[in-house]
Each structure stands twice: as structure tokens, then as C-alpha cells.
Amino acid sequence: MLPSGYLIRPCDGGGSIIHIVDHLNLEAWSAPEILRPLYESSKVVAQKMTIAALRYARQLAQETSGEVVYGLGRQPAVLRTFSQRLCRGFNDAINGFGDDGWSMLSSDGAEDVIVAVNSRKNLATTSVPLSSLGGILCAKASMLLQNVPPAVLVRFLREHRSEWADFNVDAFVASALKSCPYTYPGMRPTRFTGSQIIMPLGHTIEHEEMLEVIRLEGHSIGQEDAFMPRDIHLLQMCSGTDENAVGACSELVFAPIDEMFPDDAPLLPSGFRIIPLESKSGDAQDTLNAHRTLDLASSLEVGPARNSATGDMASCYSARSVLTIAFQFPFEDNLQDNVATMARQYVRSVVSSVQRVAMAISPTGMNPTLGAKLSPGSPEAVTLSHWICQSYSYHMGTELLRADSSGDESVLKNLWQHQDAILCCSLKSLPVFIFANKAGLDMLETTLVALQDISLDKIFDEPGREVLLSEFAKIMEQGFACLPGGICMSTMGRHISYEQAIAWKVFASSEENAVHCLAFSFINWSFV
């Protein structure tokens, strides 16, 4: 026997002390070699069990005392129940135990996606009977990630759903979980507007877990109901976004939910789980340096500390992790084969998208001393920062940065930390952003990797686009223009007001005819 348990001791004057003991023998020798670190590390066990239990107890204490307030008027116990249902449903899908009613389907010749069905799973509730539901199908895939920070990947998947998700698949699952009859996806195609609104419901004390509602805006393509909105609401839980947590499991789990948000809503969770296979270095500076390769901050460290970071770059995030993807789909008995085919194709598409993202955010092979490459054909960060400032001075007759900004590193560092949002876009038929300083990334609520997928017209509202269009000829002829204050929009759908915007042409080197890009400075911006 290996006794485990809790000891709670009252303290004089109120309060109590909790002692938690987890005494386990996980028989690591019997696990596959690649998974053995998960069973050998006491840090991983402590993070998953002991620390999680302490946080849970602390959360309950603060909820009971009224220190925690949640959105939409929901009681803490209700939100906690939703989180637990999402976790349990996702675990059930990943495990696929036969005792729980799961059985494997024969493959389509490839072994990359595993499909299982469960005809015994009952999602019906008092408010949603789901009498036509034939069963649940789960499509799963796993992949080994090398040098990809799990927290960064999960944050990207959360913030940029349109990079990997298919709105029609979300709509299919959502409609199937309503009491009305549903159809096979593709019969009523929907255009996803690209707008993703995140509405926070609550989070744990240390923000290691967040519960939120996602609204995806869509409209039918068919003429008969083209003007009817077809928004999809998802209940989503995100955890493990702290890069410094040792052995933390990062997850993004979501399930369609009715817009009325009933307490007994049926939930069919899908999502991503990333489990580190090796413990990270306890050196916070190494962790920070690994993350800095994702944005311009990789070029902002100067002095002796930077030299030591150079040699450590190859090992500052050399850990491996396993990403598991699981998507669940309801089906009618006569549509099981069709849904299985669709599920395999969809999961393969998601895997391909995630692989592309993982390659983009992996710091492998990048040297922070060289400055971040902003996009194919773009100059390095230090060079571009000089071009931006020199061109601004040429057009406006004043300096963009303060007078003490001298030297390559100082110019880039001050531009990165400038209070105004500074963004650069390419000069193409569809201009896309190639650079933003920290304020610019904060304003658009994005990362440098995702920035390069955002076009200039997407951030302005209609009046803003009209002003930009009317001033564009002036910008190209005169070299700059001052735009009046207005409203723009972040990638998360939040509105942003700005007092004034300045646009100017950025010359490559000192050649006035060699225009590299357009720069914008949004002055005194704030979220509305």
C-alpha cells in the first residue's frame, strides 16, 4: 500500500493549512520509452496532481468568500461543472475505452487518423432530447513536436481559430446537438466572416485555466436565407499557457453550445492536448529567450547576457512533446460512413495546419543575435527599424524616436517599445502586414507569426477604409498623409479607437525610388 491523502489543520485566528501527499508507483519501466519521462518525473506528477489539487482548494476558498466574481451572472459551481464536463468528455474521447462503449472502425488504408464510434453515449438532456442521434464518432491523431513550446502553440490555436478550423464543420456539430433535424455538412454551405469574439466567463486565480464562450459569425451562402445570421457559439476551456510551469499539460478544449447557455446543455468536446515529454530547464531566462524568437524581442537583448544566450539557443527549448488531436461528431445511423469519411479528412486538414504553425513558431535554427526575419524578402529587424525612422524623418521633418536613440540596437529597441502602434504593410495588390512593434501587436491582439496573414483592409471599419482609399493617392505622391481619428478592429473582434494615424512610405536605404513598404503609426489608441 502507498497511502496518499490530505491533512487539513486549522490555524489560530482563522484559516487552515492543507498538506497533500501523493505517494505513487507508476511503474515507469512498463511505459513506452518515448512516454517514460511522464512517469519518471516527480515534477510532472506534482504539476498534474498535487499542485492542481492545491489550486482547486484555493479556488474554492476564494469563491466561498466571495472574492471571485464571474461573468454573465453564472455561479462558480455551474462554471466549475462546465469545466469538469469538458475535461471528462475530452478524456473519454481520447481514451476510447471499450468498457465505455467505444469500438474502432476499420481504417481507410492510412493509419494516421484513428476513428472510433460509441453508440451507447447519451447526450440527451431534459431540454434537448436528441431522439434522432445514432451515436458519437471520434477521429484522433497524434504527432511528436520537437522544439515547439506547448504554451505558445495553444495560445496561437486559441487566438487564430480561422487558421485551422472549418466553420461548416462547427456548424454541423452545433446543429446536430439541437433537437431539430440536422443535415450532412455541405448541404447548406455557410460563409465564415472571419470574426471570432471571445467572451470570458471566468478563470482560476493564477489564470492557469480559462473558461470562455466563443462566437463565430457566419452567414448562409444560399439565396433563400442569405440574410439570416448563422452564428456558432462554443464553450471553450484553455489551460497550460504559462511557459514557466514545469511539466504542465497545455489544452484547448471546446464544444458547441446553445446561445441560451442552459446549465444542462449537451456538450461534445473536441480539441488539442500537448503533453511535454521532458522537463524544461528551470532557468527562466532560457525560457524567455526561446519565446523571444517569436517576435522582435529576440533582437532587443543587448550586453553580456546576450552572448551567453547565443550558445544556449540550441538547447533553450530542446524538449519534445506529444500533441493529441481529438474531434467528436454526432451522426445518424444511416450517415455513419459519410461522417467517418468527413471526420478523417477534417482531422488530416487540422494536422496539416498545426504542423505548418508549429514549424513557424519553432525557434530551431534561429539565431537571436541576427534579428528576426520578418517575412520572405524582408530585411532584418535592425535594418528595417532604421528605414522606418529615416523615412519618417524625411517626410515629416521630425524624429520618430527620441534624440538619444543611437546605434543599431538602440533604434530597434526604442521602436519596439514606442507607445504608439507602428505597423508596416507590403506594397501589393492586397497589402499584408510584415512588421509591428509591441504596441502594434497588442493593438491587433496577435503575434508576429500571425501578423503576416492579416491584410490592411481587415483592420479598418468602412469609414476608415474610405478615408484610407481617398488618401492613398496622396500617400504615394507626397510620401505621407495624416489620417483623422477613427475606429479599427483587432483580430479578436474588439474595436479600437485612435486619435490620429500617420502613414508614410518607407524607403529602402537612402534611395527615394526604392519604396520597401508603407508604415502606419496609430497615436493614442485604446480599446473601446
Secondary structure, DSSP 8 states (H G I E B T S, - for coil): ----EEEEEE-TTS-EEEEEE------GGGS-GGGHHHHH-HHHHIIIIIHHHHHHHHHHHHHHTT----GGG--HHHHHHHHHHHHHHHHHHHH--GGGTEEE---SS-SSSEEEEESS-----SS---TT--EEEEEEEEEEEES--HHHHHHHHHH-GGGT--HHHHHHHHHHTSSS----TTSS-EEEEEEEEEEEEEE-TTSSEEEEEEEEEEEE-SSTTTTSB--EEEEEEEE---TT-TT--EEEEEEE--TT--TT-----EEEEEEESS---S-HHHHHHHHHTTSGGGG---SHHHHHHHHHHHHHT--EEEEEEEEEEEE-GGGHHHHHHHHHHHHHHHHHHHHHHHHHH--TT--GGG--B-STT--BHHHHHHHHHHHHHHHHSS-SS-TT--SHHHHHHHHHT-SSEEEEE--SSS-BEEEE-HHHHHHHT--HHHHTT-BGGGGB-HHHHHHHHHHHHHHHHHSEEEEEEEEEE-TTS-EEEEEEEEEEEEESTT-TT-EEEEEEEEES-EE-
